[in-house]
Amino acid sequence: MTSLIFGCGYLGRRLARALQRQGEAVTGVVRSEASRRRLEQAGMAAVTMDLDRPPAAVLPDPAGADLFYFVPPPREGERDTRVANLLAWLQRRGRPRRLLCLSTTGVYGDCGGAWVDETRPPAPRVARALRRWDAEQRVRAWHQAGGGGLVILRVAGIYGPGKLPLDRLRKGLPVIREAEAPWSNRIHVDDLVQACLAAMARGRDGAVYNVSDGHPTTMTDYFDRVADLAGLPRPPRIALEEGEGRLSPGMMSYMRESRRLDNRRLREELGVVLRYPTLAEGLPSCLP
């Protein structure tokens, strides 16, 4: 089987190694020549493509391939024009066996701390979630029109080696005090790789799966745990009402949403056994 990984970065490189261990042929699709060279130096086939413009016809043939789509949406607006360009290219070039599209749990919007499974109607509010919701709708329309198989993963906050908020902690930036901090959800990158493999192999056609460790905590608790393990001071606390002037707009958008993700479908339907079911197991694996 041939696999194409669009947006072959932090997650994609780990997935590619897992696929290669299974004997699969993998091509990574990246935006820059520097990224292409890094993949080739790591022993991977790689090509460049800029999805902010219609893709060139020289890209690999997608017909019959497993296509993993990890490309983030554009930084602005409420539409994902990159997905639109990908789907237009697929219409011209060929029908993949299945498209696995990475989305975000942000499409659920603010749930007031309630437990959320895949049956909850999406209610995105902020632009970053609206762009992901637009991408979901576009790939569903492509799937319903006979474009190919489809699975969507709604992914919680990803952490792993090299992807911890150490710089933020070293700068001493504040966090919202625990009593006001919303629920947030995490998944270790190695468990996300497991989820991608299982969803591509066994996911129901057209299905959506929440990808989270199933043990939500607060953002404040997360930063405290990372600080303690790294031997850094815990971040200072501020009230939520102080956040507007002291936290970035992006961070504040996360502070306004609270939900706890139910991952039973991931575990029971896809059979994923999480290697890192809580931060207590996962965070120590991220530091030397």
Secondary structure, DSSP 8 states (H G I E B T S, - for coil): -EEEEES-SHHHHHHHHHHHHTT-EEEEEESSHHHHHHHHHTT-EEEE--TTS---TTS---TT-EEEE-----SSSSS-HHHHHHHHHHHHH---SEEEEEEEGGGG---TT-EE-TTS-----SHHHHHHHHHHHHHHHHHHTTS-EEEEEEE-EEEBTTBS-HHHHHTT--EE-GGG--EE-EEEHHHHHHHHHHHHHH--TT-EEEES-S--EEHHHHHHHHHHHHT-----EE-GGGHHHHS-HHHHHHHT---EE--HIIIIIS----S--SHHHHGGGG--
